């Protein structure tokens, strides 16, 4: 499987689950202030011919982001940078990095 094939397949699956693609993440609106984020870092290992994917999950909070931007005097819109983000493996009982 190529990186493009993976991105197309996962994009379709997440679109059917009400996620939209925003820059580096797939985003689901939870309410007007909170959004769930899923990201997929990937590397194509050419020697083995395998695609290595490491999913991450996170939360974006518009209110926290607005306060952060005011405190640092940053202009512009947010790009859905999560306030908390972790590799999905650290949320499992094994608490270990997963690919």
C-alpha positions in Angstrom: 0.0 0.0 0.0 1.3 3.5 -0.8 1.0 6.6 1.3 -1.5 8.1 -1.1 -3.7 4.9 -1.1 -3.7 4.9 2.8 -4.6 8.6 2.9 -7.4 8.2 0.5 -8.8 5.1 2.3 -8.6 6.6 5.8 -9.9 9.9 4.5 -13.1 8.2 3.1 -13.6 6.2 6.3 -13.3 9.2 8.6 -15.4 11.4 6.3 -18.2 8.8 6.8 -17.7 9.3 10.5 -18.3 13.1 10.3 -14.6 14.1 10.3 -13.2 16.7 7.9 -9.6 17.2 6.8 -7.9 20.3 8.2 -4.3 20.7 7.3 -2.5 17.9 9.3 -5.5 16.5 11.1 -8.9 15.0 10.7 -11.3 17.1 12.8 -14.7 16.3 14.3 -16.7 19.1 15.9 -17.9 18.1 19.4 -19.5 21.5 20.1 -18.8 25.1 19.2 -15.7 25.2 21.4 -14.3 21.7 21.3 -13.0 19.6 18.5 -11.6 16.1 18.4 -8.5 15.5 16.2 -7.0 12.4 14.6 -3.6 12.5 12.9 -1.6 9.9 11.0 2.1 10.2 10.8 3.4 7.8 8.2 6.6 6.6 6.7 7.1 4.3 3.7 9.9 1.8 4.4 11.2 1.2 0.9 13.4 -1.7 1.7 10.6 -3.7 3.3 7.9 -2.2 1.1 5.7 -1.4 4.1 3.8 1.7 5.1 4.4 2.4 8.8 1.6 4.5 10.4 1.4 5.9 13.9 -2.0 7.4 14.8 -2.4 10.3 17.2 -5.5 11.7 18.9 -6.0 15.1 20.4 -8.4 17.8 21.5 -8.6 21.4 20.3 -10.3 23.9 22.5 -11.1 27.2 20.8 -11.5 29.1 24.1 -8.1 28.0 25.4 -6.5 28.7 22.0 -8.0 32.2 21.9 -6.7 33.0 25.4 -3.3 31.6 24.4 -3.2 33.8 21.3 -4.2 36.9 23.4 -1.5 36.3 26.0 1.2 35.9 23.4 -0.3 38.6 21.2 -0.6 36.3 18.2 -2.8 37.4 15.3 -4.6 35.1 12.9 -6.7 32.0 13.0 -5.8 28.7 14.6 -4.9 25.7 12.5 -6.4 23.3 15.0 -3.3 22.8 17.0 -4.3 20.5 19.8 -4.1 21.6 23.4 -3.4 17.9 24.2 -2.2 15.3 21.7 -0.7 11.8 22.1 0.1 8.6 20.2 -2.8 6.2 20.5 -0.6 3.5 22.0 -0.1 5.6 25.1 -3.9 5.4 25.7 -3.8 1.5 25.8 -3.2 -0.5 29.0 0.3 -1.3 27.7 1.1 2.5 27.6 3.5 2.0 24.8 4.2 3.6 21.4 2.3 1.8 18.6 2.7 1.7 14.9 
